[in-house]
Amino acid sequence: MQHETRRLTPLDWLAILMVVGFAAFLTYRLFYGLNYKWNWAIIPTYMFRIDQETGRWTANVLLEGFFTTIRLSIWGMLLATFMGVVMGLMRIAKRLVLKLIGLSYVELIRNTPPLVLIFIFYYFVSDQLLPLLGIEDFYRAAGPELQDKLAFFTARPELITPFLSGVLTIGLFQGAYITEIVRAGIQSIDIGQWEASSAQGLSKFQQMRHIILPQATRIMLPPLANEFINTIKYSSIVSIISIQELTFQGMQVMASTQATIEIWLTITIMYLLVCLGLSLLVGKLEQKLATAYK
């Protein structure tokens, strides 16, 4: 089926001109209306530096913070997806106790500010539970090569405890929203799909794996993409517990250079690039799923 190409109407052109005009006005006020001395030259120096030992260019504080944000977001997404799928299945389970566990998790997390959760996990979970697992001791006891590999995927030994606290907070907070997406996606599948697959002799697990979830995934993908993008943006809140992610490093640079607007604009662009890239990736995946299930 061919889609008709929609032509721009005079009203469309008027809306475009208004948006362009407003953007031009903001740009003028930002760069010329403010009594502000711009210093963009410092941005590259805080992005890259020359390693004194190897003599090679390496990431400086802003880029290191950006990579930490990526790590936090990836681990937070994985934990949130795991929690969301497990709790989402509990929400639709027939057993009352499983439903209550899933409902309690969703209502507790969704109605608690993430800032409060961060302090709870940092001051209680990090101090009481994580030391029992011996993760920080394991990191410190590892050899230099293993420490470098672990730091590449997570954080350095002295920062692993707050890093895990941040991952737990982001993952559990976003997991509550993914739980509801999974529940709604599965429940949106017509009851006839369950009945037809049951008539074919499939078990509940086989029904869910081969019939229900593939169809529900197409429905869940757009809201899941939105939650994954939110995960990236929510990662900035862990800067309050001194996790050296992008926002924290940006504030450190601002404190030493007083280049406030330049740093915030740079941070905004870096977050925007990641979120837009993820949006485009999910859009491609949606197209492939739509083609595969036609």
C-alpha positions as CSV (number, residue, x, y, z in Angstrom):
1,M,0.0,0.0,0.0
2,Q,1.4,3.4,-1.1
3,H,1.2,6.3,1.3
4,E,0.2,9.7,-0.2
5,T,2.8,12.4,0.1
6,R,1.4,15.2,2.2
7,R,2.1,18.7,0.9
8,L,2.8,21.6,3.2
9,T,-0.1,24.0,3.5
10,P,0.2,27.7,4.3
11,L,-0.6,26.9,7.9
12,D,2.3,24.4,8.0
13,W,4.6,27.0,6.6
14,L,3.4,29.5,9.2
15,A,4.0,27.0,12.0
16,I,7.5,26.3,10.7
17,L,8.3,30.0,10.5
18,M,7.1,30.6,14.0
19,V,9.3,27.8,15.3
20,V,12.3,29.0,13.4
21,G,11.7,32.6,14.5
22,F,11.4,31.5,18.1
23,A,14.6,29.5,17.9
24,A,16.4,32.5,16.3
25,F,15.2,34.8,19.1
26,L,16.5,32.4,21.8
27,T,19.8,32.0,20.0
28,Y,20.1,35.8,19.7
29,R,19.3,36.3,23.4
30,L,21.6,33.5,24.4
31,F,24.7,34.6,22.4
32,Y,24.2,38.4,22.1
33,G,21.6,39.5,24.7
34,L,23.4,38.1,27.7
35,N,26.3,40.0,29.3
36,Y,28.3,36.8,29.3
37,K,31.9,36.1,28.3
38,W,31.9,32.9,26.3
39,N,34.8,30.5,26.6
40,W,34.2,27.5,24.3
41,A,38.0,26.8,24.0
42,I,38.0,25.0,27.4
43,I,35.5,22.3,26.2
44,P,38.0,20.3,24.1
45,T,40.5,20.4,26.9
46,Y,38.1,18.7,29.3
47,M,37.0,16.2,26.7
48,F,40.5,14.8,25.8
49,R,43.9,14.9,27.4
50,I,47.3,13.4,26.7
51,D,48.3,10.5,28.9
52,Q,51.7,11.3,30.4
53,E,52.7,7.7,30.6
54,T,51.7,6.6,27.1
55,G,51.8,9.9,25.3
56,R,48.5,9.1,23.7
57,W,45.2,11.0,23.7
58,T,42.7,9.7,26.2
59,A,39.3,10.7,27.6
60,N,39.3,13.6,30.1
61,V,36.7,14.2,32.8
62,L,33.7,15.1,30.7
63,L,34.1,12.2,28.3
64,E,34.9,9.9,31.3
65,G,31.6,11.0,32.9
66,F,29.8,10.4,29.6
67,F,31.1,6.8,29.5
68,T,30.1,6.3,33.2
69,T,26.6,7.5,32.2
70,I,26.5,4.9,29.4
71,R,27.5,2.2,31.8
72,L,25.0,3.2,34.4
73,S,22.3,3.4,31.8
74,I,23.1,0.0,30.3
75,W,23.2,-1.8,33.6
76,G,20.1,0.1,34.8
77,M,18.2,-0.9,31.7
78,L,19.2,-4.6,32.1
79,L,18.1,-4.6,35.7
80,A,14.9,-2.6,34.9
81,T,14.0,-5.0,32.1
82,F,14.6,-8.1,34.3
83,M,12.5,-6.7,37.1
84,G,9.8,-5.4,34.7
85,V,9.4,-8.8,33.0
86,V,9.4,-10.8,36.2
87,M,7.0,-8.5,38.1
88,G,4.9,-8.0,35.0
89,L,4.3,-11.8,34.8
90,M,3.5,-11.8,38.5
91,R,0.9,-9.0,37.9
92,I,-1.0,-11.3,35.5
93,A,-0.5,-14.5,37.5
94,K,-3.5,-16.4,38.8
95,R,-2.0,-16.9,42.3
96,L,-3.0,-14.0,44.6
97,V,0.3,-13.9,46.4
98,L,2.2,-13.3,43.2
99,K,-0.2,-10.6,42.2
100,L,0.2,-8.9,45.5
101,I,4.0,-9.0,45.3
102,G,3.9,-7.4,41.8
103,L,1.3,-4.8,42.8
104,S,3.2,-3.9,46.0
105,Y,6.4,-3.4,44.1
106,V,4.8,-1.2,41.5
107,E,2.9,1.0,44.0
108,L,5.8,1.3,46.4
109,I,8.4,2.3,43.8
110,R,6.1,4.5,41.6
111,N,5.0,6.5,44.6
112,T,8.4,7.1,46.1
113,P,10.6,9.9,44.7
114,P,13.8,8.6,43.1
115,L,15.9,11.0,45.2
116,V,14.6,9.3,48.4
117,L,15.4,5.9,46.9
118,I,18.9,6.9,46.1
119,F,19.6,7.9,49.7
120,I,17.9,4.7,51.0
121,F,20.1,2.5,48.8
122,Y,23.2,4.5,49.4
123,Y,23.0,4.8,53.1
124,F,21.3,1.5,53.9
125,V,21.8,-1.0,51.1
126,S,25.3,0.1,50.3
127,D,26.5,0.1,54.0
128,Q,24.6,-3.0,55.1
129,L,24.1,-5.4,52.2
130,L,26.7,-4.8,49.6
131,P,29.7,-5.2,52.0
132,L,28.3,-8.7,52.8
133,L,28.6,-9.7,49.2
134,G,32.3,-8.7,49.2
135,I,32.1,-7.0,45.8
136,E,34.4,-4.1,46.7
137,D,36.9,-6.5,48.3
138,F,36.9,-8.6,45.2
139,Y,37.6,-5.6,43.0
140,R,40.4,-4.4,45.2
141,A,42.0,-7.9,45.4
142,A,41.9,-8.3,41.6
143,G,45.1,-7.8,39.6
144,P,45.7,-4.7,37.6
145,E,44.6,-6.2,34.3
146,L,41.4,-7.6,35.8
147,Q,40.7,-4.2,37.5
148,D,41.0,-2.4,34.2
149,K,38.6,-4.8,32.6
150,L,36.1,-4.5,35.5
151,A,36.5,-0.7,35.5
152,F,35.7,-0.6,31.7
153,F,32.4,-2.4,32.3
154,T,31.5,-0.9,35.7
155,A,33.6,1.4,37.8
156,R,36.9,1.6,39.7
157,P,37.2,-0.3,43.0
158,E,36.8,2.9,45.1
159,L,33.7,3.8,43.2
160,I,32.0,0.4,42.8
161,T,29.8,0.7,45.9
162,P,28.1,4.0,44.9
163,F,28.0,2.8,41.3
164,L,26.0,-0.3,42.3
165,S,23.8,1.8,44.5
166,G,23.0,4.0,41.4
167,V,22.4,1.0,39.2
168,L,20.0,-0.5,41.8
169,T,18.1,2.7,42.2
170,I,17.7,3.3,38.5
171,G,16.9,-0.3,37.7
172,L,14.3,-0.7,40.5
173,F,12.7,2.7,39.8
174,Q,12.4,2.1,36.1
175,G,11.5,-1.5,36.6
176,A,8.2,-0.5,38.2
177,Y,7.1,1.4,35.0
178,I,8.3,-1.4,32.8
179,T,6.2,-3.8,34.9
180,E,3.1,-2.0,33.9
181,I,4.1,-1.9,30.3
182,V,4.7,-5.7,30.2
183,R,1.4,-6.3,32.0
184,A,-0.6,-4.1,29.7
185,G,1.2,-5.5,26.6
186,I,0.4,-9.1,27.5
187,Q,-3.2,-8.4,28.5
188,S,-3.8,-6.5,25.2
189,I,-3.5,-9.8,23.3
190,D,-6.9,-11.2,22.4
191,I,-8.1,-14.1,24.5
192,G,-8.6,-16.1,21.4
193,Q,-4.8,-16.3,21.0
194,W,-4.6,-18.1,24.3
195,E,-7.5,-20.4,23.5
196,A,-6.2,-21.3,20.1
197,S,-2.7,-22.0,21.3
198,S,-4.1,-24.0,24.2
199,A,-6.2,-26.1,21.8
200,Q,-2.9,-26.9,20.0
201,G,-1.6,-28.5,23.2
202,L,0.9,-25.9,24.1
203,S,1.9,-25.4,27.7
204,K,1.6,-22.0,29.4
205,F,5.3,-21.5,28.9
206,Q,5.1,-22.4,25.2
207,Q,2.1,-20.1,24.8
208,M,3.8,-17.2,26.4
209,R,7.1,-17.8,24.5
210,H,5.9,-18.6,21.0
211,I,2.5,-16.9,20.7
212,I,1.9,-14.1,23.2
213,L,5.2,-12.4,23.8
214,P,6.1,-12.0,20.1
215,Q,2.9,-10.2,19.5
216,A,3.0,-8.3,22.8
217,T,6.6,-7.1,22.1
218,R,5.4,-5.1,19.1
219,I,2.9,-3.3,21.3
220,M,5.4,-2.8,24.2
221,L,8.3,-1.6,22.1
222,P,7.3,2.1,21.8
223,P,6.6,2.7,25.5
224,L,9.7,0.6,26.4
225,A,11.9,2.8,24.2
226,N,10.5,5.8,26.1
227,E,11.4,4.2,29.5
228,F,14.9,3.3,28.2
229,I,15.4,7.0,27.2
230,N,14.1,8.0,30.7
231,T,16.7,5.6,32.2
232,I,19.5,7.5,30.5
233,K,18.1,10.8,31.7
234,Y,17.4,9.6,35.3
235,S,21.0,8.5,35.5
236,S,22.0,12.1,36.1
237,I,20.3,12.1,39.5
238,V,22.9,9.8,41.0
239,S,25.4,12.6,40.8
240,I,24.2,13.5,44.3
241,I,26.0,10.5,45.8
242,S,29.2,11.5,44.0
243,I,29.1,9.0,41.2
244,Q,31.3,10.5,38.6
245,E,28.9,10.5,35.7
246,L,28.4,13.2,33.1
247,T,26.3,15.6,35.2
248,F,28.6,15.3,38.3
249,Q,31.8,15.8,36.2
250,G,30.1,18.8,34.4
251,M,29.4,20.4,37.8
252,Q,33.0,19.8,38.8
253,V,34.3,21.5,35.7
254,M,31.9,24.4,36.1
255,A,33.1,25.0,39.7
256,S,36.7,25.3,38.5
257,T,36.2,27.2,35.2
258,Q,33.0,29.2,35.8
259,A,32.0,28.3,32.2
260,T,28.4,27.6,33.2
261,I,26.5,27.9,30.0
262,E,29.1,26.2,27.8
263,I,29.2,23.2,30.1
264,W,25.5,22.8,30.4
265,L,25.0,23.1,26.6
266,T,27.8,20.5,26.0
267,I,26.1,18.1,28.5
268,T,22.8,18.7,26.9
269,I,24.2,17.8,23.4
270,M,25.8,14.7,24.7
271,Y,22.6,13.5,26.4
272,L,20.7,14.4,23.2
273,L,23.0,12.4,21.0
274,V,22.6,9.2,23.1
275,C,18.8,9.6,23.4
276,L,18.3,10.4,19.7
277,G,20.5,7.4,18.8
278,L,18.4,5.1,20.9
279,S,15.2,6.5,19.5
280,L,16.4,5.8,15.9
281,L,17.6,2.3,16.8
282,V,14.2,1.5,18.3
283,G,12.5,2.9,15.3
284,K,14.5,0.6,13.0
285,L,13.6,-2.3,15.3
286,E,9.9,-1.5,15.1
287,Q,10.1,-1.5,11.3
288,K,11.8,-4.9,11.3
289,L,9.2,-6.4,13.7
290,A,6.4,-4.9,11.7
291,T,7.8,-6.5,8.5
292,A,8.5,-9.8,10.2
293,Y,4.9,-10.2,11.5
294,K,3.0,-9.0,8.4
